[in-house]
Amino acid sequence: MKKSPWNDPSGPPDLAEVFKQFSPKMPSRLSLIIPVLLIAGWGILSSFYTVQPEQQAVVKRFGEVVKITDPGLHFKLPFGIDQVQRVASARVLKQEFGFRTAGEQDNRTRYSEADFSSESLMLTGDLNVIDVEWVVQYRIQDPIKYLYEMREPERTLRDISESVMRRIVGNRLGSEVLTVGRVEIAETAREEVQDIMDIYDAGIHIITVELQDVVPPKAVRPAFNEVNEARQERERMINEATKRANQQIPRAEGEALRLIAEAEGYATERVNRSYGETARFRAMLQEYKAVPEVTRARLYLETMAEILPEIGQVIMVQEDHTGPLPLMNIRDARDTNARDTNRGGDKP
């Protein structure tokens, strides 16, 4: 029987002797336990995965797509048999052209100060150069097509968007791009980019194309502003002239219609009066032919009744008298008759 170092009466055992005694047995056991534990841990950790709320996961088994999973905790074959690729299919992604967003500071968006004029400077149909900045917003509609139908779908989308925008702007006038044509250009670009991505079957849905800023280049911006001010002044003067014309023309037409109506009324009145005078003269002529003396006396009296009230006072001057002699005071008699009539009294 081998003597144990713990039973040595000469003193405490030597630790080196103890390790030498047990060391041949320990490596053989650890060499089996540690790999087993590592393999078991790897299998456990690689047997499940988590998909975030805005994502979908494409699971491949030996390179072949076997399923698409939604957000949540899922299990798969461990040891790398199943591989997972996550795609942000529910998130609205965007690509910026002519500028880059650097982040936010104090609730304000900061933009990069780098020069992206190679993307934004474009030639219009009337050979003007303008600076166009726009944003393409899109969503991954089919994760499998997005991952495997095209090698670089985002780069392809960027190249297609820039090409389509340059062609659309190049077919229009610079003034139209800068003013009234922005909405139509953005909608046309969205439709054309979507059609091309559908042809490539890239699994990308274009939500919108927005023109952020459309301005002339910095070198010609002051001159362009002067031209715009002149155009605005011209439009203002045209609007004022149109307003004045809209006010004056109806007024002149109304005045013309009023004068025409008055002339027509006067003409009708004169014609009717002439007919009445003619009929009265004919009736008087018949009466005169029947009784000329009576008719002549009546006409004379009626004429004098119309003339005498307008004469006023009649004065007769004789040759042998120094002062005038009033013959008839017709005005005083007329005034007296008028006062009596207004009072309602009878003459004595």
Secondary structure, DSSP 8 states (H G I E B T S, - for coil): ----GGG-TTSS--HHHHHHHHTTTHHHHHHHHHHHHHHHHHHHHTTEEEE-TT-EEEEEETTEEEEEE-SEEEE--TTTTEEEEEE--SS-EEEEES--EEEEETTEEEE--S--HHHHEEE-TTS-EEEEEEEEEEEES-HHHHHHT-S-HHHHHHHHHHHHHHHHHHTS-HHHHHTTTHHHHHHHHHHHHHHHHHHHT--EEEEEEEEEEEE--GGGHHHHHHHHHHHHHHHHHHHHHHHHHHHHHHHHHHHHHHHHHHHHHHHHHHHHHHHHHHHHHHHHHHHHHH-HHHHHHHHHHHHHHHHHHHH-EEEE--TT-SS-EEEEEHHHHHHHHHHHHHHT----
